[in-house]
């Protein structure tokens, strides 16, 4: 929008008083002429504004960085940094504070070109008159207020439908978006719970983006994926020589996230001794690097998540009660996808757009049969599984509509293996259904079910862990236990055979 108001067109304009607010509007005057700055400051004071003065663009940028301003009134020709460069710099930073440009140029055509190029809102010939400047400032402030309100409404609208990669208009997701909006501006810790694949990290990222820390870093780590021997170094850092291989000082995630947000996913998988150290850091906002002696202050907002039911995590002593109470200041529970299937069409549409860009495809939509298949599925892997299914389908189809033929052949088969009761258990390696034999040890049944699930998932351990409702780390531990038991059984069998032969 370009508005050119030379002096002769503004004479006689009526203008109202400065809009009432809790604090008067702040106007930044940028001019290298001390007399011009003084005259403009006098006009602003008489109009009820607070004035900030700068002699050139460099000083103006310093002022803007120190205090927020509502309008900029700037000359164009100045030493060091002129008005052109000042406005270009602000534009490059995304700062859309309205600007009134003052210049001695007499040509309206030249002035229009200047204002157009710099995207300033108004142009005035020098010297500025109070009767001319006053209505422009009032309109500029209304323009900024309107822009801020538009941004707020757009953000509020996004929370009701689409938030980053999170999409949903169901009642359960509207509640989630409302909770995000409420807690994001605060400093409180948040504990996000929900099944694997429901989008807990997306919620954490949304809270960060809507918070006052949005300009700082967002660091996310999965506690289940870090070996127990390395998790303290990963979180708190280490000094040179703290352990074998520590060839230099290294900052941890807390230091990297200072001034921003640290997201700890799968917090219930963190070793209990480490949970005690984490609690101390949360309470004192200080940490000590591994192998270090001095304490380091950190300014970090911590968000945490777990896919385990919170009562189960506490009951099984997977999560310390004191840490739970410290983190669970505010809780957000994400609903599984099977409980909000009405969101599947909108989620799929959003994902297809993203996946088209990622894979250079031109898929347009889901046909009615494909949508029906998605709606009839139980989604044990939630939105993550839906994304994986759609990505494969988008790559195969490449363009046009997606149909059921683009889904995996076994996709629409029931995910939960039927349980059959039989007096004799079939071997896990050949069984198509899990069978029970009364009196069989529970560990054997657990092993049979896990191996059967792995077979169903084509040995994809991440997918198997999602189906089983356990973390990948837990699955690896179970498999290691099974391998040790098999080795012990084989050794005992060998010893028995050797003894019999003797």
C-alpha positions in Angstrom: 0.0 0.0 0.0 1.4 3.4 -1.0 0.0 6.7 0.1 1.4 10.0 -1.0 0.3 13.0 1.0 2.2 16.2 0.0 1.6 19.2 2.2 -0.9 21.0 -0.2 -3.2 18.0 -0.1 -3.2 17.7 3.7 -4.1 21.3 4.7 -7.4 21.5 6.5 -7.5 17.8 7.4 -9.3 17.1 10.6 -7.9 14.5 12.9 -9.0 13.0 16.2 -7.1 12.6 19.4 -4.5 9.9 19.9 -6.3 6.6 20.5 -6.5 6.0 24.2 -4.4 3.1 25.6 -2.7 2.2 28.8 0.6 3.7 27.5 1.1 6.4 24.9 2.3 5.4 21.5 6.1 5.6 20.9 7.4 7.3 17.8 11.1 7.1 16.6 12.4 10.2 14.8 15.5 9.6 12.7 17.1 12.7 11.3 20.7 14.0 11.2 19.6 17.6 11.6 19.4 18.4 15.4 16.9 21.2 14.8 14.6 19.0 12.8 14.8 16.3 15.5 14.0 19.0 18.2 11.0 20.4 16.2 9.6 16.9 15.5 9.9 15.9 19.2 8.1 19.1 20.2 5.2 18.3 17.8 5.0 14.7 19.1 5.0 15.8 22.7 2.1 18.2 22.0 0.2 15.3 20.4 0.6 13.1 23.4 3.2 10.7 21.9 6.5 9.5 23.5 9.4 10.4 21.2 12.7 8.5 20.7 15.4 10.4 18.7 18.2 9.0 16.5 20.7 10.9 14.4 21.0 8.2 11.7 20.0 4.7 10.7 22.6 2.9 12.9 21.4 4.7 16.1 17.8 4.0 15.0 18.5 0.2 14.9 20.0 0.4 18.3 16.9 2.2 19.7 14.6 -0.3 18.0 16.5 -3.1 19.6 16.2 -1.6 23.0 12.6 -0.4 23.1 9.6 -1.2 20.8 8.3 1.6 18.7 4.9 2.1 17.0 5.9 4.4 14.1 9.1 5.5 12.5 9.5 9.0 11.1 12.7 9.1 9.1 14.7 11.3 6.8 16.2 9.7 3.7 19.6 11.5 3.4 21.8 10.9 6.4 25.5 10.0 7.1 26.6 6.5 8.2 23.3 4.7 7.5 20.7 6.6 5.5 17.0 6.1 5.5 17.0 3.8 2.5 19.3 1.4 4.2 17.5 1.6 7.5 14.1 0.7 6.0 15.7 -2.1 3.9 17.4 -3.5 7.0 14.1 -3.5 8.9 12.3 -5.2 6.0 15.0 -7.9 5.8 14.4 -8.6 9.5 10.6 -8.9 9.0 10.0 -5.7 10.9 6.9 -4.1 9.4 6.7 -1.1 11.7 4.9 1.6 9.6 7.2 4.4 8.5 6.6 8.0 7.5 9.3 9.2 5.1 10.5 12.8 5.2 12.5 14.3 2.4 13.3 17.5 0.7 12.7 16.1 -2.7 10.2 18.3 -4.5 9.2 15.7 -7.1 6.1 13.7 -6.2 7.0 11.2 -8.9 10.5 10.6 -7.4 9.0 10.4 -3.9 6.5 7.8 -5.0 9.2 5.7 -6.5 11.2 5.9 -3.2 8.2 5.0 -1.1 7.3 2.1 -3.4 10.8 0.7 -3.4 11.1 0.9 0.4 7.6 -0.2 1.1 7.1 2.8 3.4 3.5 3.7 4.2 3.6 7.5 3.8 5.6 10.3 2.3 5.8 13.9 3.5 7.8 16.9 2.2 10.0 18.7 4.7 9.5 20.6 6.9 6.7 18.5 8.4 3.7 20.5 9.8 1.8 19.4 12.8 -1.6 19.6 11.0 -0.2 17.2 8.3 1.8 14.9 10.5 -0.9 14.3 13.1 -3.5 12.4 11.0 -0.7 10.3 9.4 0.6 9.2 12.8 -2.9 8.3 14.0 -3.5 6.2 10.9 -0.1 4.6 11.1 -0.8 3.5 14.7 -4.2 2.1 13.6 -2.4 0.3 10.8 0.0 -1.3 13.2 -2.8 -2.2 15.6 -4.7 -3.8 12.8 -1.6 -5.8 11.7 -1.1 -7.1 15.2 -4.7 -8.0 15.6 -4.7 -9.8 12.2 -1.6 -11.8 13.2 -3.3 -12.7 16.5 -6.5 -13.8 14.8 -4.5 -15.9 12.2 -2.6 -17.6 15.0 -5.8 -18.2 16.9 -7.4 -19.6 13.7 -4.4 -21.9 13.2 -4.8 -23.3 16.7 -8.4 -24.2 15.9 -7.5 -26.1 12.7 -3.9 -26.4 11.7 -0.8 -25.9 14.0 2.4 -26.7 12.2 2.1 -30.3 11.2 -0.8 -30.8 13.6 -4.1 -30.8 11.9 -7.6 -31.4 13.4 -11.0 -29.9 14.0 -12.3 -32.7 16.3 -13.4 -31.7 19.8 -10.4 -33.5 21.3 -7.9 -31.7 19.2 -9.6 -28.3 19.7 -9.1 -28.9 23.4 -5.4 -29.7 22.8 -5.0 -26.5 20.7 -6.7 -24.5 23.5 -4.3 -25.9 26.1 -1.3 -25.1 23.9 -2.5 -21.5 23.5 -3.0 -21.2 27.3 0.4 -22.6 28.4 2.7 -21.4 25.6 3.2 -17.8 26.9 3.9 -19.0 30.5 7.1 -20.3 32.0 5.6 -23.5 33.5 6.9 -27.0 32.7 4.6 -29.1 30.6 4.3 -32.9 30.6 2.9 -34.2 27.3 1.5 -37.7 27.3 0.0 -39.9 24.6 0.6 -43.0 22.6 3.6 -43.2 20.3 3.1 -41.4 17.1 0.4 -39.0 18.3 2.6 -35.9 17.8 4.1 -35.1 21.2 7.1 -33.4 19.7 4.8 -31.4 17.4 3.0 -30.1 20.5 6.3 -29.2 22.2 7.5 -27.3 19.1 4.2 -25.5 18.9 4.5 -24.4 22.5 8.0 -23.1 21.9 7.0 -21.2 18.7 4.1 -19.5 20.5 6.2 -18.7 23.6 8.3 -15.6 24.4 11.3 -18.0 23.8 10.4 -18.5 20.2 13.6 -16.6 19.1 15.8 -19.1 21.1 16.7 -22.6 20.2 14.4 -25.6 20.4 16.4 -28.8 21.3 14.6 -32.2 21.3 16.2 -35.4 22.5 14.8 -38.9 22.9 15.8 -40.3 26.3 15.1 -43.9 25.1 17.6 -43.6 22.2 20.6 -42.5 24.3 22.8 -45.2 25.9 22.7 -45.0 29.7 26.5 -44.5 29.8 26.2 -41.3 27.6 23.0 -39.7 28.7 24.6 -37.5 31.5 27.2 -36.2 29.0 24.4 -35.6 26.4 22.3 -33.5 28.8 24.9 -31.7 30.9 28.1 -31.9 28.8 31.5 -33.0 29.9 35.1 -31.7 30.5 38.2 -33.0 28.8 39.3 -36.3 30.2 35.9 -37.0 32.0 35.8 -40.4 30.5 37.6 -42.5 27.8 37.2 -40.7 24.5 36.4 -37.3 26.0 39.2 -35.5 24.1 37.8 -32.0 24.7 35.2 -29.9 26.6 31.7 -30.3 25.2 28.5 -28.5 26.1 25.3 -30.5 26.7 21.8 -30.1 25.5 20.9 -27.8 28.5 23.6 -25.3 27.5 22.7 -25.5 23.8 19.0 -24.8 24.7 19.8 -21.9 27.0 17.4 -19.1 26.3 15.1 -21.5 24.5 13.3 -24.8 25.1 14.5 -28.3 25.8 12.1 -31.2 24.9 12.8 -34.5 26.7 10.9 -37.3 24.9 10.3 -40.7 26.6 11.2 -39.3 30.0 10.1 -42.5 31.7 12.9 -44.4 29.9 15.6 -42.2 31.5 17.6 -44.2 34.2 16.4 -43.4 37.8 19.8 -42.0 39.0 19.8 -39.6 36.0 16.3 -38.5 36.9 17.5 -37.4 40.3 20.3 -35.3 38.7 17.7 -33.8 36.2 15.4 -32.8 39.1 18.2 -30.9 40.8 19.0 -29.0 37.6 15.3 -28.2 37.1 15.0 -26.9 40.7 18.2 -24.8 40.8 18.7 -23.9 37.1 22.3 -24.9 37.5 24.3 -27.8 36.2 27.7 -29.3 36.5 29.4 -30.8 33.5 30.5 -34.4 33.8 34.1 -34.3 35.2 33.7 -30.6 36.0 33.8 -28.7 39.4 32.1 -25.4 38.9 28.4 -24.9 38.3 26.9 -23.3 35.2 23.6 -21.3 35.3 21.2 -22.2 32.5 18.0 -20.5 31.4 15.9 -23.3 29.8 12.2 -24.1 29.7 11.8 -27.9 29.9 9.0 -29.8 28.2 8.8 -33.6 28.6 6.8 -36.4 27.1 6.0 -40.1 27.7 4.0 -42.7 25.8 3.4 -44.6 29.0 0.2 -44.0 31.0 1.4 -41.8 33.9 -0.1 -43.9 36.6 1.7 -47.0 35.1 5.0 -45.1 35.0 4.7 -44.1 38.6 3.5 -47.5 39.8 6.3 -49.4 38.0 8.9 -46.9 39.4 9.9 -45.8 35.9 9.4 -42.2 36.8 10.3 -40.6 40.1 7.4 -39.1 41.9 9.2 -35.9 42.7 10.3 -35.4 39.1 6.8 -36.2 38.0 5.4 -33.4 40.2 8.1 -31.0 39.0 7.4 -31.7 35.3 3.6 -32.1 35.5 2.8 -28.5 36.3 0.7 -28.5 33.2 -0.4 -31.7 31.4 -1.5 -32.2 27.8 -2.9 -35.6 26.8 -2.9 -36.3 23.1 -5.8 -38.5 21.8 -4.9 -41.5 19.6 -5.9 -41.2 16.0 -8.5 -44.0 16.3 -10.4 -41.7 18.7 -10.5 -38.8 16.3 -11.0 -40.4 12.9 -13.0 -37.4 11.7 -9.6 -35.6 11.4 -8.2 -38.2 9.0 -9.3 -36.5 5.7 -7.9 -33.1 6.7 -4.6 -34.7 8.1 -4.2 -36.7 4.9 -4.7 -33.7 2.7 -2.1 -31.7 4.7 0.3 -34.6 4.6 -0.1 -35.2 0.9 0.9 -31.5 0.2 4.0 -31.9 2.4 4.9 -35.3 0.9 4.5 -34.0 -2.7 7.1 -31.3 -2.1 9.4 -33.7 -0.3 9.3 -36.3 -3.1 8.7 -34.1 -6.1 5.3 -35.7 -6.8 2.0 -34.3 -7.9 -0.7 -36.4 -6.1 -4.0 -34.5 -6.0 -6.2 -36.3 -3.5 -7.4 -39.6 -2.0 -10.2 -41.3 -3.9 -13.3 -42.5 -2.0 -12.1 -46.1 -1.7 -8.7 -45.1 -0.4 -10.3 -42.7 2.2 -12.7 -45.5 3.2 -9.7 -47.8 3.9 -8.0 -45.2 6.0 -11.2 -44.5 8.0 -11.7 -48.2 8.7 -8.2 -48.8 10.0 -7.4 -48.8 13.8 -4.0 -46.9 13.5 -1.9 -48.4 16.3 1.0 -46.2 15.1 -1.2 -43.1 15.0 -0.3 -40.0 12.8 3.3 -41.3 12.3 2.0 -44.5 10.8 -0.5 -42.5 8.6 2.4 -40.4 7.4 4.5 -43.4 6.5 1.6 -45.1 4.7 0.8 -42.0 2.7 4.5 -41.3 1.8 4.8 -44.8 0.3 1.5 -44.3 -1.6 2.5 -40.9 -2.9 5.8 -42.2 -4.2 4.2 -45.2 -5.9 1.3 -43.1 -7.4 3.6 -40.1 -8.2 0.6 -38.1 -9.6 -3.2 -38.0 -9.7 -5.4 -39.7 -7.1 -4.4 -42.2 -4.5 -6.3 -45.4 -4.4 -6.1 -48.6 -2.3 -3.8 -50.2 -4.8 -1.1 -47.8 -3.7 -1.2 -49.0 -0.1 0.8 -52.0 1.1 -0.9 -55.3 0.3 -1.4 -56.2 4.0 -2.4 -52.7 5.1 -6.1 -53.3 5.5 -5.6 -56.5 7.4 -6.2 -56.4 11.2 -3.1 -55.4 13.1 -4.0 -57.3 16.2 -3.2 -61.0 15.8 -6.1 -63.2 16.9 -5.5 -65.3 20.0 -6.3 -68.9 19.7 -6.5 -71.5 22.5 -5.0 -74.9 21.8 -3.8 -77.7 24.0 -0.5 -77.6 22.1 1.4 -74.4 21.3 2.8 -74.1 17.8 6.4 -72.9 17.4 6.7 -69.1 17.3 8.6 -69.3 14.1 5.8 -70.9 12.2 2.7 -69.9 14.0 0.3 -67.6 12.2 -1.6 -67.0 15.5 -0.5 -66.9 19.0 -1.6 -70.0 20.9 -1.7 -70.6 24.7 -1.0 -73.8 26.6 -2.1 -73.7 30.2 0.9 -73.8 32.6 3.3 -72.3 30.1 5.7 -69.7 31.8 4.7 -66.0 31.1 8.2 -65.2 29.8 7.8 -67.8 27.0 4.5 -66.4 26.0 5.9 -62.9 26.0 8.8 -64.0 23.8 6.5 -65.8 21.4 4.2 -62.7 21.1 7.2 -60.3 20.5 8.7 -62.6 17.9 5.4 -63.0 16.2 4.9 -59.2 16.1 8.4 -58.8 14.6 7.6 -61.3 11.9 4.3 -59.4 11.2 6.2 -56.1 11.0 8.8 -57.7 8.5 11.4 -57.4 11.3 11.0 -53.6 11.4 11.8 -53.1 15.1 10.5 -49.5 15.2 7.1 -50.6 13.8 7.0 -53.6 16.1 7.7 -51.5 19.2 4.8 -49.1 18.2 2.4 -52.1 17.8 3.5 -53.5 21.2 3.2 -50.2 22.9 6.7 -50.2 24.2 9.8 -48.0 23.5 12.4 -49.2 21.0 14.9 -49.3 23.9 12.6 -51.7 25.8 12.2 -53.9 22.8 16.0 -54.2 22.3 16.4 -55.1 26.0 13.7 -57.8 25.7 15.4 -59.3 22.7 18.8 -59.2 24.4 17.2 -61.0 27.4 15.7 -63.6 25.1 19.1 -64.2 23.4 20.8 -64.6 26.8 18.2 -67.1 27.9 18.6 -69.1 24.6 22.4 -69.2 25.1 22.0 -70.4 28.6 19.5 -73.1 27.6 21.8 -74.2 24.7 24.8 -74.4 27.1 22.8 -76.4 29.6 21.7 -78.7 26.8 25.2 -79.2 25.6 26.5 -79.9 29.1 23.7 -82.5 29.6 24.5 -84.2 26.3 28.3 -84.2 27.2 27.6 -85.6 30.6 25.3 -88.4 29.2 28.0 -89.3 26.6 30.6 -89.6 29.3 
